Amino acid sequence: MTEDEQKQAAAEKAVEYIKDGMVVGLGTGSCAAKMVDLVGAMVAKGLKITGVPTSEATTAQARSLGIPVVGLDEVNVIDLTIDGTDEVDPQGRLIKGGGGAHLREKIVASLSDRMVVIAEAKKKVAQLGAFKLPVEVIRFAAPALQPRLEALGSTPTLRLAKDGTPFTTDEGNYIYDCDFGKIDEPEDLALTLSTMPGVVEHGLFIGFADIVLIGTDAGVEVIEIAGEPSS
Ligand SMILES: O=C(CO)[C@H](O)[C@H](O)COP(=O)(O)O
């Protein structure tokens, strides 16, 4: 199976968790986009599914497919969120934010009854940290935060857009991609980053994933994660 086929297989398995009438958090990224396409096909067949998109890109995709989309002012409950990931470890801890949408993604996931994570096989890792941790920061604070992120043991690189200017998130912030090497204590790092003034959100998702679906050559691996508090 190619990576693309693995993503497609994981997305197809994920939409089996969607029932008629559900409010569904719609993730961001190439794997999530395949899931959104499938949700669009379900809506076209007559299922009543309402989407809560996690980015402007996903909002545009969902609207183009005829999926009714709402903001957080219009929903009380999000039944299920389906989203991709950049890394997932055996405890279901994630690094997200490769697409720069982890702020909205984490908010939507935190409001959801369940989070289903979908990915191709290479995203499953023994230990988090080969993927640089995205840390979204307020622009005003960016120059001051670079040395502070270095002091935590990382090499932070300001993410740039294709034109060489700083990449700006949907919320108008910057992102430092932080190379921490292997992350021994993700919970401690998550807490440290969350308490730094100027840091808006980091890409560590701990305690969010309920089910992880990994597309592999042997089919979709279904990993059920035992519940723990999220951070
Ligand atoms: O966190 C994300 C966006 O902020 C994505 O879910 C993550 O980057 C995975 O994307 P892809 O499926 O394209 O590899």
The ligand as an SDF file (V2000), in Angstrom:
LIG
                    3D

 14 13  0  0  0  0  0  0  0  0999 V2000
   -2.0520   18.5070   12.9170 O   0  0  0  0  0  0  0  0  0  0  0  0
   -2.3260   18.6590   11.7630 C   0  0  0  0  0  0  0  0  0  0  0  0
   -2.5760   19.9940   11.1770 C   0  0  0  0  0  0  0  0  0  0  0  0
   -2.3480   20.9960   12.1240 O   0  0  0  0  0  0  0  0  0  0  0  0
   -2.4250   17.4870   10.8590 C   0  0  0  0  0  0  0  0  0  0  0  0
   -3.4160   16.6500   11.3340 O   0  0  0  0  0  0  0  0  0  0  0  0
   -1.1070   16.7820   10.8270 C   0  0  0  0  0  0  0  0  0  0  0  0
   -0.1140   17.7170   10.4150 O   0  0  0  0  0  0  0  0  0  0  0  0
   -1.1230   15.5940    9.8880 C   0  0  0  0  0  0  0  0  0  0  0  0
   -1.2830   16.0410    8.5700 O   0  0  0  0  0  0  0  0  0  0  0  0
   -1.1620   15.0470    7.3460 P   0  0  0  0  0  0  0  0  0  0  0  0
   -2.2930   14.0780    7.4550 O   0  0  0  0  0  0  0  0  0  0  0  0
   -1.2450   15.9340    6.1370 O   0  0  0  0  0  0  0  0  0  0  0  0
    0.1900   14.3680    7.4390 O   0  0  0  0  0  0  0  0  0  0  0  0
  1  2  2  0
  2  3  1  0
  2  5  1  0
  3  4  1  0
  5  6  1  0
  5  7  1  0
  7  8  1  0
  7  9  1  0
  9 10  1  0
 10 11  1  0
 11 12  2  0
 11 13  1  0
 11 14  1  0
M  END
$$$$
